[in-house]
Amino acid sequence: MWFPNAEVTVNPALLLLLGVMVGTLSGFFGVGGGFLITGGLLVFGVPPVFAVGTGLALIMGSSIINTLKHRHLGHVDLRLGMLMLVGTIPGVFLAEQLNSALEEAGVMGPVIRYVYILFLGALGGFIVNDYFKVRRASKSGGEVISTASLALRVQAMRIPPHSLWLPGKGSVSTYVSLPVSKIENLSMFIPITVGFAVGFFAGLLGAGGGFLLMPALIFGLGVPTTVAIGTDLFQIIVTGSWGTFIYAISHSVDPKMAIFMLTAASVGSQLGTTATNFVEPARIRILYGITILGGGLAVALEQVSTFAERLGFFSNLASVVLLSIAGAMCLIIMAMMIVAKREKQ
């Protein structure tokens, strides 16, 4: 099928398949899936700028669908999400300034790839290690995490000023209660700082930041896994919308391609979000850790392809690895949900 904006011919069945995978993984893990979408579209022959722009449009659409679904399930903490957004916006702005400086120096590409490899490798390794560490210490998975004591210390932090004076309101406490996240009392400066950090790295790496925010909420703040997933998706709506707007005004989004994938993503999102109600949190985290490690491997292969012209095939291999891992994860999620449903009957 011919897509006029991107000026490329792509098999619509491949776009539908990619859309289903993105919707499923987005709903199940609470991430936008930018690295998967961009890699997949590049394999299909879509020009890089349209791969990124159209991918952001899909991230925005699928995040809205999945957030509404998780909101219906009670998995979205809007108060926590809004606080983080206060820090996200200046974080993204600062990252854009740094990216401009790196681009002028001619080192933007390699720096971003190496930072990606470092973060994905360290994060994936930590999550996988946490799963096995908790499994050895306790027979039950659930919400038990190896950083539980750290999360409690973070929640107990008292950061001045403890109150602010607002016109018409008087003295207002800077501590909030987050019942959805099961946090009784938390300094609002903590989620604002988390939002700033995630916004900065999201802007630096050109991603939605979901792959960092979800584990930060779980392991750093002690937010339940399913709530972290839903709240993460709410945050991605904002970053995805902003990115889509930027690329749309430069005519780098193919609406026809985005609609194809979004239609399929809406189907996948039903599977992904529903599965979070049946699959125990510990298993969600281990699958996420493996997916992150796969993403790190794909980025590493992409970097290797830049070392010499004869190593260019590593770029295609990176995309194949990414799509294979994503497809395998979707099948595993489906199988685990079916098994869990049967066990509850």
C-alpha positions as a Markdown table, in Angstrom:
| # | Residue | x | y | z |
|---|---|---|---|---|
| 1 | Met | 0.0 | 0.0 | 0.0 |
| 2 | Trp | 1.2 | 3.5 | -0.9 |
| 3 | Phe | 1.6 | 6.0 | 1.9 |
| 4 | Pro | 1.8 | 9.5 | 0.3 |
| 5 | Asn | 3.2 | 11.6 | 3.1 |
| 6 | Ala | 6.1 | 9.2 | 3.8 |
| 7 | Glu | 6.3 | 8.4 | 0.1 |
| 8 | Val | 6.9 | 4.7 | 0.7 |
| 9 | Thr | 5.1 | 1.4 | 0.0 |
| 10 | Val | 4.5 | -0.8 | 3.0 |
| 11 | Asn | 2.5 | -4.0 | 3.5 |
| 12 | Pro | -0.4 | -3.0 | 5.7 |
| 13 | Ala | -0.4 | -6.4 | 7.4 |
| 14 | Leu | 3.0 | -5.6 | 8.8 |
| 15 | Leu | 1.8 | -2.3 | 10.1 |
| 16 | Leu | -1.2 | -4.0 | 11.8 |
| 17 | Leu | 1.1 | -6.6 | 13.4 |
| 18 | Leu | 3.4 | -3.8 | 14.7 |
| 19 | Gly | 0.4 | -1.9 | 16.0 |
| 20 | Val | -0.9 | -5.0 | 17.9 |
| 21 | Met | 2.5 | -5.6 | 19.5 |
| 22 | Val | 2.9 | -1.9 | 20.6 |
| 23 | Gly | -0.6 | -1.8 | 22.0 |
| 24 | Thr | -0.1 | -5.0 | 24.0 |
| 25 | Leu | 3.3 | -4.1 | 25.4 |
| 26 | Ser | 2.1 | -0.5 | 26.1 |
| 27 | Gly | -0.9 | -1.7 | 28.1 |
| 28 | Phe | 1.0 | -4.4 | 29.9 |
| 29 | Phe | 4.2 | -2.6 | 30.8 |
| 30 | Gly | 3.0 | 1.0 | 30.8 |
| 31 | Val | 5.5 | 2.2 | 28.3 |
| 32 | Gly | 5.1 | 4.1 | 25.0 |
| 33 | Gly | 7.1 | 1.6 | 23.0 |
| 34 | Gly | 8.9 | 4.3 | 21.0 |
| 35 | Phe | 12.1 | 2.2 | 20.5 |
| 36 | Leu | 10.0 | -0.7 | 19.1 |
| 37 | Ile | 7.9 | 1.5 | 16.8 |
| 38 | Thr | 10.8 | 3.4 | 15.3 |
| 39 | Gly | 12.9 | 0.2 | 14.8 |
| 40 | Gly | 10.0 | -1.6 | 13.2 |
| 41 | Leu | 9.1 | 1.2 | 10.8 |
| 42 | Leu | 12.8 | 1.5 | 9.8 |
| 43 | Val | 12.8 | -2.2 | 8.9 |
| 44 | Phe | 9.7 | -1.7 | 6.8 |
| 45 | Gly | 11.6 | 1.0 | 4.8 |
| 46 | Val | 10.0 | 4.1 | 6.2 |
| 47 | Pro | 12.3 | 7.2 | 6.1 |
| 48 | Pro | 13.8 | 7.9 | 9.6 |
| 49 | Val | 12.1 | 11.2 | 10.2 |
| 50 | Phe | 8.7 | 9.7 | 9.4 |
| 51 | Ala | 9.5 | 6.7 | 11.5 |
| 52 | Val | 10.0 | 8.9 | 14.5 |
| 53 | Gly | 7.2 | 11.3 | 13.8 |
| 54 | Thr | 4.6 | 8.6 | 13.0 |
| 55 | Gly | 5.8 | 6.6 | 15.9 |
| 56 | Leu | 5.2 | 9.5 | 18.3 |
| 57 | Ala | 1.7 | 9.8 | 16.9 |
| 58 | Leu | 1.1 | 6.1 | 17.7 |
| 59 | Ile | 2.6 | 6.5 | 21.1 |
| 60 | Met | 0.2 | 9.3 | 21.9 |
| 61 | Gly | -2.8 | 7.4 | 20.6 |
| 62 | Ser | -2.1 | 4.1 | 22.2 |
| 63 | Ser | -1.2 | 5.8 | 25.5 |
| 64 | Ile | -4.6 | 7.6 | 25.6 |
| 65 | Ile | -6.4 | 4.3 | 24.9 |
| 66 | Asn | -4.4 | 2.4 | 27.5 |
| 67 | Thr | -4.7 | 5.2 | 30.1 |
| 68 | Leu | -8.5 | 5.2 | 29.8 |
| 69 | Lys | -8.5 | 1.4 | 30.2 |
| 70 | His | -6.2 | 1.5 | 33.3 |
| 71 | Arg | -8.2 | 4.4 | 34.7 |
| 72 | His | -11.4 | 2.2 | 34.5 |
| 73 | Leu | -9.5 | -0.5 | 36.4 |
| 74 | Gly | -8.4 | 2.0 | 39.1 |
| 75 | His | -4.7 | 1.9 | 38.1 |
| 76 | Val | -4.1 | 5.6 | 37.4 |
| 77 | Asp | -3.0 | 8.0 | 40.2 |
| 78 | Leu | -3.9 | 11.4 | 38.6 |
| 79 | Arg | -2.6 | 13.4 | 41.6 |
| 80 | Leu | 0.8 | 11.8 | 41.4 |
| 81 | Gly | 0.9 | 12.1 | 37.6 |
| 82 | Met | 0.1 | 15.9 | 37.7 |
| 83 | Leu | 2.8 | 16.5 | 40.3 |
| 84 | Met | 5.4 | 14.7 | 38.1 |
| 85 | Leu | 4.3 | 16.8 | 35.1 |
| 86 | Val | 5.4 | 19.9 | 37.0 |
| 87 | Gly | 9.0 | 18.7 | 36.8 |
| 88 | Thr | 8.7 | 16.9 | 33.4 |
| 89 | Ile | 8.3 | 20.1 | 31.3 |
| 90 | Pro | 11.4 | 21.9 | 32.5 |
| 91 | Gly | 13.3 | 18.6 | 32.4 |
| 92 | Val | 12.5 | 18.2 | 28.7 |
| 93 | Phe | 13.4 | 21.8 | 28.0 |
| 94 | Leu | 16.8 | 21.4 | 29.6 |
| 95 | Ala | 17.5 | 18.2 | 27.7 |
| 96 | Glu | 16.6 | 19.9 | 24.4 |
| 97 | Gln | 19.3 | 22.6 | 25.2 |
| 98 | Leu | 21.8 | 19.9 | 25.9 |
| 99 | Asn | 20.9 | 18.0 | 22.7 |
| 100 | Ser | 21.5 | 21.2 | 20.7 |
| 101 | Ala | 24.9 | 21.6 | 22.2 |
| 102 | Leu | 25.8 | 17.9 | 21.5 |
| 103 | Glu | 24.5 | 18.3 | 17.9 |
| 104 | Glu | 26.7 | 21.4 | 17.3 |
| 105 | Ala | 29.7 | 19.4 | 18.6 |
| 106 | Gly | 28.8 | 16.6 | 16.2 |
| 107 | Val | 28.6 | 13.9 | 18.9 |
| 108 | Met | 24.9 | 13.7 | 19.5 |
| 109 | Gly | 24.3 | 10.3 | 17.8 |
| 110 | Pro | 27.0 | 8.3 | 19.6 |
| 111 | Val | 26.4 | 9.9 | 23.0 |
| 112 | Ile | 22.7 | 9.1 | 22.9 |
| 113 | Arg | 23.3 | 5.5 | 21.8 |
| 114 | Tyr | 25.9 | 4.9 | 24.6 |
| 115 | Val | 23.6 | 6.5 | 27.2 |
| 116 | Tyr | 20.7 | 4.3 | 25.9 |
| 117 | Ile | 22.9 | 1.2 | 26.1 |
| 118 | Leu | 24.0 | 2.1 | 29.7 |
| 119 | Phe | 20.5 | 2.8 | 31.0 |
| 120 | Leu | 18.8 | -0.1 | 29.3 |
| 121 | Gly | 21.5 | -2.6 | 30.4 |
| 122 | Ala | 21.7 | -1.4 | 34.0 |
| 123 | Leu | 17.9 | -1.1 | 34.4 |
| 124 | Gly | 17.1 | -4.4 | 32.8 |
| 125 | Gly | 19.8 | -6.1 | 34.8 |
| 126 | Phe | 18.6 | -4.6 | 38.0 |
| 127 | Ile | 14.9 | -5.6 | 37.4 |
| 128 | Val | 15.9 | -9.2 | 36.5 |
| 129 | Asn | 18.2 | -9.4 | 39.6 |
| 130 | Asp | 15.4 | -8.0 | 41.8 |
| 131 | Tyr | 13.1 | -10.7 | 40.6 |
| 132 | Phe | 15.4 | -13.6 | 41.5 |
| 133 | Lys | 16.6 | -11.9 | 44.7 |
| 134 | Val | 13.0 | -11.6 | 46.0 |
| 135 | Arg | 12.1 | -15.1 | 44.7 |
| 136 | Arg | 15.0 | -16.6 | 46.8 |
| 137 | Ala | 13.9 | -14.7 | 49.9 |
| 138 | Ser | 10.2 | -15.3 | 49.6 |
| 139 | Lys | 8.0 | -17.9 | 47.9 |
| 140 | Ser | 5.4 | -15.3 | 47.0 |
| 141 | Gly | 6.0 | -12.8 | 44.3 |
| 142 | Gly | 3.3 | -10.1 | 44.3 |
| 143 | Glu | 4.4 | -6.6 | 45.4 |
| 144 | Val | 7.5 | -7.7 | 47.3 |
| 145 | Ile | 10.5 | -5.8 | 46.0 |
| 146 | Ser | 14.2 | -5.8 | 47.1 |
| 147 | Thr | 14.1 | -2.0 | 47.6 |
| 148 | Ala | 11.1 | -1.9 | 49.9 |
| 149 | Ser | 13.1 | -0.3 | 52.8 |
| 150 | Leu | 14.5 | 2.3 | 50.4 |
| 151 | Ala | 11.0 | 3.2 | 49.2 |
| 152 | Leu | 9.8 | 3.6 | 52.8 |
| 153 | Arg | 12.8 | 5.9 | 53.5 |
| 154 | Val | 12.0 | 8.0 | 50.5 |
| 155 | Gln | 8.3 | 8.3 | 51.5 |
| 156 | Ala | 9.4 | 9.4 | 55.0 |
| 157 | Met | 11.7 | 12.2 | 53.7 |
| 158 | Arg | 10.8 | 15.6 | 55.0 |
| 159 | Ile | 12.0 | 18.3 | 52.6 |
| 160 | Pro | 11.6 | 22.1 | 53.4 |
| 161 | Pro | 9.7 | 24.2 | 53.0 |
| 162 | His | 7.0 | 22.2 | 54.7 |
| 163 | Ser | 4.3 | 24.7 | 53.7 |
| 164 | Leu | 3.7 | 27.4 | 51.1 |
| 165 | Trp | 1.6 | 30.6 | 51.2 |
| 166 | Leu | -0.8 | 30.8 | 48.3 |
| 167 | Pro | -3.0 | 33.9 | 47.5 |
| 168 | Gly | -6.6 | 33.1 | 48.6 |
| 169 | Lys | -5.5 | 29.8 | 50.2 |
| 170 | Gly | -3.1 | 30.9 | 52.9 |
| 171 | Ser | -0.6 | 28.4 | 54.2 |
| 172 | Val | -0.7 | 25.1 | 52.3 |
| 173 | Ser | 1.2 | 22.0 | 53.2 |
| 174 | Thr | 3.8 | 20.6 | 50.7 |
| 175 | Tyr | 2.9 | 17.1 | 51.7 |
| 176 | Val | 0.2 | 15.1 | 49.9 |
| 177 | Ser | -1.7 | 11.9 | 50.4 |
| 178 | Leu | -1.8 | 9.5 | 47.5 |
| 179 | Pro | -4.4 | 6.8 | 48.4 |
| 180 | Val | -4.4 | 5.2 | 44.9 |
| 181 | Ser | -0.6 | 4.6 | 45.2 |
| 182 | Lys | -1.1 | 3.5 | 48.9 |
| 183 | Ile | 1.1 | 6.3 | 50.1 |
| 184 | Glu | -0.2 | 8.2 | 53.2 |
| 185 | Asn | 2.2 | 11.2 | 53.3 |
| 186 | Leu | 4.7 | 12.3 | 50.7 |
| 187 | Ser | 6.6 | 15.5 | 50.1 |
| 188 | Met | 5.4 | 16.9 | 46.7 |
| 189 | Phe | 9.0 | 17.8 | 45.9 |
| 190 | Ile | 9.9 | 14.1 | 45.5 |
| 191 | Pro | 7.5 | 13.3 | 42.6 |
| 192 | Ile | 8.4 | 16.7 | 41.0 |
| 193 | Thr | 12.1 | 15.8 | 41.1 |
| 194 | Val | 11.3 | 12.3 | 39.7 |
| 195 | Gly | 9.3 | 14.0 | 36.9 |
| 196 | Phe | 12.2 | 16.4 | 36.2 |
| 197 | Ala | 14.7 | 13.5 | 36.0 |
| 198 | Val | 12.5 | 11.4 | 33.7 |
| 199 | Gly | 11.6 | 14.4 | 31.5 |
| 200 | Phe | 15.3 | 15.2 | 31.2 |
| 201 | Phe | 16.3 | 11.7 | 30.0 |
| 202 | Ala | 13.2 | 11.4 | 27.9 |
| 203 | Gly | 14.2 | 14.7 | 26.1 |
| 204 | Leu | 17.8 | 13.6 | 25.8 |
| 205 | Leu | 17.1 | 10.2 | 24.4 |
| 206 | Gly | 14.1 | 11.2 | 22.2 |
| 207 | Ala | 11.7 | 8.8 | 24.0 |
| 208 | Gly | 8.6 | 9.0 | 26.1 |
| 209 | Gly | 10.5 | 8.2 | 29.2 |
| 210 | Gly | 8.2 | 5.4 | 30.2 |
| 211 | Phe | 10.9 | 2.8 | 30.4 |
| 212 | Leu | 12.5 | 4.9 | 33.2 |
| 213 | Leu | 9.4 | 6.2 | 35.0 |
| 214 | Met | 7.7 | 2.8 | 35.6 |
| 215 | Pro | 10.6 | 1.2 | 37.5 |
| 216 | Ala | 11.3 | 4.5 | 39.3 |
| 217 | Leu | 7.8 | 4.6 | 40.7 |
| 218 | Ile | 7.9 | 0.9 | 41.8 |
| 219 | Phe | 11.4 | 0.7 | 43.2 |
| 220 | Gly | 12.0 | 4.3 | 44.3 |
| 221 | Leu | 8.6 | 5.3 | 45.6 |
| 222 | Gly | 7.0 | 1.9 | 46.4 |
| 223 | Val | 4.0 | 2.5 | 44.1 |
| 224 | Pro | 2.1 | -0.8 | 43.3 |
| 225 | Thr | 3.1 | -2.2 | 39.9 |
| 226 | Thr | -0.3 | -1.9 | 38.3 |
| 227 | Val | -0.7 | 1.7 | 39.5 |
| 228 | Ala | 2.8 | 2.6 | 38.3 |
| 229 | Ile | 1.9 | 1.2 | 34.8 |
| 230 | Gly | -1.3 | 3.3 | 34.6 |
| 231 | Thr | 0.2 | 6.5 | 35.9 |
| 232 | Asp | 3.2 | 6.1 | 33.6 |
| 233 | Leu | 0.9 | 5.9 | 30.6 |
| 234 | Phe | -0.8 | 9.1 | 31.8 |
| 235 | Gln | 2.5 | 10.8 | 31.8 |
| 236 | Ile | 3.4 | 9.5 | 28.3 |
| 237 | Ile | 0.3 | 11.1 | 26.9 |
| 238 | Val | 1.8 | 14.6 | 27.5 |
| 239 | Thr | 5.3 | 13.8 | 26.2 |
| 240 | Gly | 3.9 | 11.9 | 23.2 |
| 241 | Ser | 1.4 | 14.7 | 22.4 |
| 242 | Trp | 4.2 | 17.3 | 22.5 |
| 243 | Gly | 6.5 | 15.3 | 20.3 |
| 244 | Thr | 3.7 | 14.6 | 17.8 |
| 245 | Phe | 2.9 | 18.3 | 17.6 |
| 246 | Ile | 6.5 | 19.2 | 16.9 |
| 247 | Tyr | 6.8 | 16.6 | 14.1 |
| 248 | Ala | 3.3 | 17.3 | 12.7 |
| 249 | Ile | 4.0 | 21.0 | 12.1 |
| 250 | Ser | 7.1 | 20.0 | 10.0 |
| 251 | His | 4.9 | 17.5 | 8.0 |
| 252 | Ser | 6.9 | 14.5 | 9.3 |
| 253 | Val | 3.9 | 12.4 | 10.3 |
| 254 | Asp | 2.0 | 10.0 | 8.0 |
| 255 | Pro | -1.6 | 10.1 | 9.3 |
| 256 | Lys | -2.7 | 7.2 | 7.1 |
| 257 | Met | 0.1 | 4.9 | 8.5 |
| 258 | Ala | -0.6 | 6.1 | 12.1 |
| 259 | Ile | -4.4 | 5.2 | 11.7 |
| 260 | Phe | -3.6 | 1.7 | 10.5 |
| 261 | Met | -1.3 | 1.0 | 13.4 |
| 262 | Leu | -3.5 | 2.7 | 16.0 |
| 263 | Thr | -6.5 | 0.6 | 15.0 |
| 264 | Ala | -4.5 | -2.5 | 15.6 |
| 265 | Ala | -3.0 | -1.0 | 18.8 |
| 266 | Ser | -6.5 | -0.5 | 20.3 |
| 267 | Val | -7.0 | -4.3 | 20.0 |
| 268 | Gly | -3.6 | -5.1 | 21.5 |
| 269 | Ser | -4.2 | -2.7 | 24.4 |
| 270 | Gln | -7.3 | -4.7 | 25.4 |
| 271 | Leu | -5.1 | -7.7 | 25.8 |
| 272 | Gly | -2.2 | -5.9 | 27.6 |
| 273 | Thr | -4.3 | -4.0 | 30.1 |
| 274 | Thr | -6.6 | -6.9 | 30.9 |
| 275 | Ala | -3.5 | -9.1 | 31.5 |
| 276 | Thr | -2.3 | -6.9 | 34.3 |
| 277 | Asn | -5.3 | -8.0 | 36.3 |
| 278 | Phe | -4.4 | -11.7 | 36.0 |
| 279 | Val | -0.6 | -11.8 | 35.9 |
| 280 | Glu | 1.1 | -11.3 | 39.2 |
| 281 | Pro | 3.2 | -8.1 | 39.5 |
| 282 | Ala | 6.5 | -10.0 | 40.0 |
| 283 | Arg | 6.1 | -11.7 | 36.6 |
| 284 | Ile | 5.2 | -8.4 | 34.9 |
| 285 | Arg | 8.4 | -6.9 | 36.2 |
| 286 | Ile | 10.6 | -9.9 | 35.1 |
| 287 | Leu | 9.2 | -9.8 | 31.6 |
| 288 | Tyr | 9.7 | -6.0 | 31.5 |
| 289 | Gly | 13.3 | -6.5 | 32.6 |
| 290 | Ile | 14.0 | -9.0 | 29.8 |
| 291 | Thr | 12.3 | -6.7 | 27.2 |
| 292 | Ile | 14.5 | -3.8 | 28.4 |
| 293 | Leu | 17.7 | -6.0 | 28.1 |
| 294 | Gly | 16.6 | -6.9 | 24.5 |
| 295 | Gly | 16.2 | -3.2 | 23.7 |
| 296 | Gly | 19.7 | -2.5 | 25.0 |
| 297 | Leu | 21.1 | -5.3 | 22.8 |
| 298 | Ala | 19.3 | -3.9 | 19.8 |
| 299 | Val | 20.8 | -0.4 | 20.4 |
| 300 | Ala | 24.2 | -1.9 | 20.9 |
| 301 | Leu | 24.0 | -3.7 | 17.6 |
| 302 | Glu | 22.9 | -0.4 | 16.0 |
| 303 | Gln | 26.0 | 1.3 | 17.4 |
| 304 | Val | 28.2 | -1.5 | 16.1 |
| 305 | Ser | 26.8 | -1.0 | 12.6 |
| 306 | Thr | 28.3 | 2.6 | 12.6 |
| 307 | Phe | 31.9 | 1.4 | 13.2 |
| 308 | Ala | 32.5 | 0.4 | 9.6 |
| 309 | Glu | 30.5 | 0.3 | 6.3 |
| 310 | Arg | 30.9 | -3.5 | 6.1 |
| 311 | Leu | 29.2 | -3.8 | 9.5 |
| 312 | Gly | 26.0 | -2.1 | 8.2 |
| 313 | Phe | 24.0 | -5.4 | 8.4 |
| 314 | Phe | 24.1 | -5.1 | 12.2 |
| 315 | Ser | 21.5 | -2.3 | 11.8 |
| 316 | Asn | 19.0 | -4.7 | 10.2 |
| 317 | Leu | 19.9 | -7.3 | 12.8 |
| 318 | Ala | 19.1 | -4.9 | 15.6 |
| 319 | Ser | 15.6 | -4.3 | 14.3 |
| 320 | Val | 15.0 | -8.0 | 13.8 |
| 321 | Val | 16.1 | -8.7 | 17.4 |
| 322 | Leu | 13.8 | -5.9 | 18.7 |
| 323 | Leu | 10.8 | -7.2 | 16.8 |
| 324 | Ser | 11.4 | -10.8 | 17.7 |
| 325 | Ile | 11.6 | -10.0 | 21.4 |
| 326 | Ala | 8.5 | -7.9 | 21.2 |
| 327 | Gly | 6.6 | -10.6 | 19.4 |
| 328 | Ala | 7.7 | -13.3 | 21.8 |
| 329 | Met | 6.7 | -11.1 | 24.8 |
| 330 | Cys | 3.2 | -10.7 | 23.3 |
| 331 | Leu | 2.8 | -14.4 | 23.0 |
| 332 | Ile | 4.1 | -15.0 | 26.5 |
| 333 | Ile | 1.7 | -12.4 | 27.9 |
| 334 | Met | -1.3 | -14.0 | 26.1 |
| 335 | Ala | -0.3 | -17.5 | 27.4 |
| 336 | Met | 0.2 | -16.3 | 31.0 |
| 337 | Met | -3.2 | -14.6 | 31.0 |
| 338 | Ile | -4.9 | -17.7 | 29.7 |
| 339 | Val | -3.2 | -19.9 | 32.3 |
| 340 | Ala | -4.0 | -17.4 | 35.1 |
| 341 | Lys | -7.7 | -17.3 | 34.0 |
| 342 | Arg | -7.9 | -21.0 | 34.1 |
| 343 | Glu | -6.3 | -21.2 | 37.6 |
| 344 | Lys | -8.9 | -18.7 | 39.0 |
| 345 | Gln | -11.9 | -20.6 | 37.6 |
